[in-house]
């Protein structure tokens, strides 16, 4: 999020209005799709390793000022932790960012050869870190 005055307030008002008009589920679905669209607009180079993927993700997140990610491969899953969310303070803001980031990460993983049938699920939003599972 830009540090310029007014941008955060504008986006917060838009998110609040979206939820008030469409409901939480529909707003979340829309924000997820915006994340997928953002992933297509800012594609990552092909990564040969999980470490390469993590580095490329973090370079782009740093450009946006959106925190950073840690990826942990498991035998049949990829755990992804997103740290240092852009400041927003409210649970509604964190949920909105979680939906956008879920779409962003899903789009990037699919572009790296992942399947659309494999979901990226938010497991925990503890207020400062988002925990996703790609499985």
N, C-alpha and C positions, 0 to 999 in steps of 0.2 A: 504494500500500500504506500502510496506517495506520502511524503511528510508535509506536503503543501497544505496549508490551512483549508478546511472545508471539504477535502476529498473524502476523508473518513466519515464525516457527518453525512455527506451525500450518499455514499454507499450504504451506510447504516440505515438511513431513511428509506432507501430503495428496498433493502432486504426486509425491513419491517413492513413496508407496504405490500411487498410480494406475499409475505406470510399472511398478512391480514386479508388480502384479496383471494389468494389461491389456496391457503392452508399450508401447514408445515410439510406434508408429504409432497405435494405438487411443487412447492418452492424448492425443496431439497432435490427433487428430480431435475428441475430446471437448472439449478446451480451445478449439479453433477454434470449435466450435459455441457454447461459452459466450461467446466474443467476439461472435458474431452475435447471441446473445440479449441481451447487454449493449448492443449498438448499438440494438436495438429498445426496450430499457428507457430509454435515453438518446438519443432521436432528435435529430438536428441540424436547425436551421431550413434551409429551402431556400436554397441558395447560388447566386448568379447567376454568380460567377466562381470560379476556382481560389483566388484570394486570399481571397475570402469563406469558402470551404470550409476553407482552412488556418486562418483565424482561429477559426472555430467549433470545429474539431477541437481546437485548442490551448486554447481556453477550457475545454473539458470535460476534456482531459488534465490541465490545471493543477488543476482541481477534484479530480481523483483523485490528484494527485501522481505522475503517470506519465510525466513528461518532456514533450517537444514534438515536433511533426512539421514537416517542410518538404516541400512538394509542388512538383514540377517537371513542368509539362506538356511533352510532346513531340508530334511530329506524329501519332503513332498509339499513344501510351502516356502513362501518368502515373507518374512516379517519385515514391516516397514514402520519405523518410528519417525514422526515428524515433530521436531522440536522448535521452540522459539516462534510460535505463531505470531503474526502481526498483531500488535496491541489492539484490543477491542473491548476487553473487559467483561462483556456480557456473555451469558451462555448462548444466547441466540446468535451472536457474532461467531463464537467458536463453532457452533453447529453449521453455520453457513460456510465458514472456511473449510470445515471438515468435508462438506459435500463437494465444494469446488476442488479441493485437493484429492479427494477420492476419484473424481473424474479425470483430473490431470494425471495422477499416477496410473490409473487404468489405461488411459490413452497412450501414455508412454510405454507401458509394459506390453500392450498389444502391438505397438509399432516395432517393438524389439522381438516380436515373434510369439508373444503370448496369445492365448486363445480368448476370444470374446466370451466363451462359455465359462471361463474361470473367473469367479467374482473376486473383486477386491473389497473386503469388508472392514468397516470400522469396528474394532473390538473394544476400544476404550478411549474416551476423551476425558482426561483427568484435569483439564483446565489449562495445562501448559504443554502437554505432549499428546499427540494423536497416535494411536496404535492401530495399524492396519495389518490384515492378513490377506495374502494373495494365494488362494488355494482352491 
